[in-house]
Amino acid sequence: MIIQSMQKNGLILAAFALATTGAVALINDITKGKIANQEQQHLMQLLSQVIDKDQYDNTLYLDCTTSNAPELGPQGPHTIYRARLDGAPSALLVRHITPRGYSGNIDILTAVNRAGVISGVRITRHEETPGLGDKVELAKSAWVTTFNGVNVTSEADPHLNVKKDGGQFDAFTGATITPRAVVTSVNQAAWFAKTHFDALFDAKNTCEVSQ
């Protein structure tokens, strides 16, 4: 009797596990499309923040390549979206990372055209100190918009520094490390995009239609 009871309970538990697994799989299938659509909309919203609509007419999230270039920071490959206007290359939207933030990595998105002019920069992820280093985030201050229109002329452009280092960008009181890290990373990423502009546009498209 004990053995039969154990076997019965085992079958019940197995059936319950199968039913639960099936329910989870079904819910996942139902919500997967919705989640993917939300992620797609969020990505497009982010990309549209760093480049004006009149600079491109293609679908940015469907046109990209990747790079492991050290100028773009650790944890590659880094995605580079390609903006085209009437089929011609217009700008590159580069995802890059600086590991030199006060609290670790700072993820950045920078848009730059062939001439090396930056149209926009956004911080996409960081763990900087609230009230200090987090001012690199647009929701906290307009500091990141001071990159708009800046022309990058070299790999270590002297103007692309905080004012304390002789550049044109403000530092935050008590938090110079964070803006210095962002400015340096933007300089390197923008210069990389400018000097590899045609090669990056000629590279294979690595964006999937379902992205």
N, C-alpha and C positions, 0 to 999 in steps of 0.2 A: 504493500500500500504506500509506504513512504517513497519508494523508488518511482511508482506510478505518479504520485503527487508531484514529485520533483520534476519528472518529465513533462507533466502537464503545465506546471508553472514556467518551465523553460520554454515551452512552445508559446505560451502566452506572452512572455517577455520578448521572444524573437519576433512574434507577429507585431507587437507594439513598436519594436525598434524599426521594423520594415515600414510600418505605417507612418511613423514619425519621419523617417528618412524620405519617404515618398512625398510627404506633405511639404517638407523643407525644399525639396527639389522643385516641386510644383510652384511654390511661392517664389523661389528664385527665378524660375523661367518667366513668371508673370511680371516680376518687378525689374528684371534685368534690362529690358528695353527702356523702361521709364528712367532708370538710373543712368543708363548710357546717354539718353537724351538730355538729362539734366546736366551731366558732366560736359556734354558737347556745348550746351548753351553757356555754361560757366566759362569754358575755355574761350569761346568766341567773344564773350563779353570782356574777358581779360585782354585778349589780343586787340580788340577794338579800342582799348583805352590808351594804347601806346602808338597808334597810327591813325591819321585822319582818313575818313571814308573816301575822300577824293584822291587818295594815293594808291588805291587798289580796287579791283573789281572781281578778283577771284575769291574762292572760299579758302580762307587762310588755314583752317585746321585740316584741310585735305591736301595741302601742298607743303611738304616739309622734307628736311633731311636731318641727319644726325652727325655729331662730331665728338671725338674724344680729345680734342685739342686741349693741351694743358692751360691755355689762356682762358678757357671757360670754367676752370675749376675742377674739383674732384667729383667723383660719383657719376661719371659719364656712362653712356653717351648722352650728350645734351641735344635737345631738339631745337632745330632752327626752322622757323616758319618763313615761307617765301611769299612776299606780296608782289603781285603783278598788275599792271595797268595796260589794258589793250594788248595783253599777251607779252608785254615787255617787262623785264625785271625792274622793280620799283624800290623795294626795301627788304631787309632781313630782320626778323624778330627773333632774337637770340635768348634762349634760356641759359643762364649761367649761375655759378655758385661761388661765393667767397667763403672760405673757412676761417676768415680772420675777424669775424664778428666777436663782440665781447663775450657773447654766450654761445658761440658756435657758428654753424653754417647759416648763411643768409642766401636764400634763393631769389634770383633777380630775372626780370624780363626786360630786354633792351631792344628798341627798334632803331635801325640806322639805315640810311640810304647809301647809294654808291659813292657819294662825295664824302661820306663819313659824318654827315649831319644827323644827330640824334633827334628823333621825333617824340620819343617818350620812354620813360623807365618806370617800372613798378616792382615793388618788393612782393614776392608771392608767398614767401614763408620765412619766418625768423623766430628767434626766442630771446630777443633783446629785452633789456630791462624796461618795464612799464614806466612811462613818465620821463625816460631818458633816451636810450637807444631806439625805442620803438617809434620815435619820431620820423624814422625813415619810411614808415608806412603812411600811405596817403590819408588813411582815416584819422591819423593822429596829427599830421601837419602837411603843409604844401611843399615841404623841402624837396621831395623827389621831383617835383615839376620844374625845378631850376635846371634840370638837364635838357629841357626842351630847347631845341635850336642850337645846342652846343656842337661845334665842329671839331672832331677828333683829328689831330694832325700827326700824331706819332704814338708809338707803343707806350711811351711814358710822357704824355703831353703835360708840360708844366702847369698849364691852366687847370688840368683835371686833378686838382688836389684841394684839400681843405685850406682855408685861408691861413691857418697856423703853419702850413707847409708851403706857403707861397702861391696857392691856387685861388680859385674864385668861389669855392663852395663853403658855406657856413658850417661850422662845427656846432655841436650841441653842448651847452654848458654841462660839464661833468661827464661828457660821453663822446669824446673825440674819436675813440677807436671805431665805433660803429660807422659813422659817415665816412671816415677815411677808408675803411674796408670796402664800402659800397662804391665810392668814387673810383678807387683803384680798379675794382672788378669791372665796372662799366667801361672805363678807359680800355682795358685789355680786350673785353668782348667786342666793343665797337671797332677797335683797330683790327681785330681778327676778321670781323665781318667785312670791313672796308677792303682789306688786302686780299681776301679770298672770295670777293663778291661773285665773280663770274663762275668760279669753280663750284661754289655752293649752289648756285642756280642750275648748273649743269649736272649736279649729282642726282642719283636715283631718288625718286620720291619714296619715302619710307612711311608716309602716313597711310593708314588703312581707311577705306571708305566707311567702315563701321565705327571709326574713332569718335 
